[in-house]
Amino acid sequence: MLRSELGLRNQFYVCLAASIICQSGIWYVLLPETEWGTSSYVLIAISLLALLCLIGLGYCYYSARGTRRNFEKMRREQQAEMNAMIDEIQKVRRRLS
């Protein structure tokens, strides 16, 4: 689980950096144009689609991170319950001995 989270984190940050570089270049070229043609609309659509994909990738990463943290918390709680039961069993055995 941790390995997939690390992979998603690396992928998210690499895509974020690439997106910042590419998006700024695309919008730097598009904004000063007074006449937008078909290619400009295609670039805008692709740019917005890339932003949506980046948001989805970020959601996947943070969701995987939250799931892992919840799993580890649940595991710690179960271990604490198990230790408490073992202690209780040992107390009963000492009383019976």
N, C-alpha and C positions, 0 to 999 in steps of 0.2 A: 504494500500500500504506500509506503514511504517512497519507494522507487518511482511509482507512477506519479506521485505528487511532485517529486523533484524534476521528473521529465516534463510535466506540465508547466512547472514554474520556469524552467529554462526556456521552453518553447514560448511561453507567454512573454518573457522579457526580451527575447530575441525578436519576436514579431512586433512587440511594442516599439523597440528601437528602430527596426526597419520601417515600420509604419510612420513613425515621426519623421524620419528622413524623407521617405517617398511622398507622404502626404504634403509636407511643406513644399517640396519641389513641384508637385502637381498644382497646388493652389497658387504658388508663385507664378507659374506660367499662365494659369487660367484667369486670375483676377484682373490683370491689366487689359485683357482682351475686351474690345468693345463689341465685337461681333462673334457670337458663339455659334459654331456649326454643330454638325452631328457628332464629330469627334469630341468636341468639348462636353457634350451631354453624356457620351459614353464614358469619358474620363471621370466625370462627376459621379455617375452611377457606380463605376468600379471603385471609386474612392469611398463612397458611402457603404458599399458592400464590404469593403475591406475593414472599415470601422466597425460594422456590425459583427463581422467574424472575430475581430479582436475583442470586442465586448463579450462574445460567447466564449472565447478561449479563456478570458479572465474569469468569467463565471465558473467554468469547469475547474480551473485551478483553485479558486477560493472554496468551491463546493467540496472538492477532494480534500483540501486541507481541513475544513470543518468536520468532514466525516471521519478523517483519521484522528483528529483531536477528541471527538466524541467517543470513538472506539477505544482509544487509550484511557479515557476517563472511566468508561464502563468497565474496562479490564481492571483498573486500579480499584474500583469499588467492589468488584467481585472478589478480588484478591483480599481486600480488607475484610469482607464478610467471611471468606473462607478461613482467614487467620483467626477471626473472632470465634468461629465455630470450633476450630481446633483447640483454642485456649479453653473454651467452655468444656469440651470433651476431656481435656487434661485435668481440669479442676474436678470434674465428676469422678474420674479415675482415682485421683489422689484421695478424695473423700471415701471412696469405696475400699481403698487399700488399707 
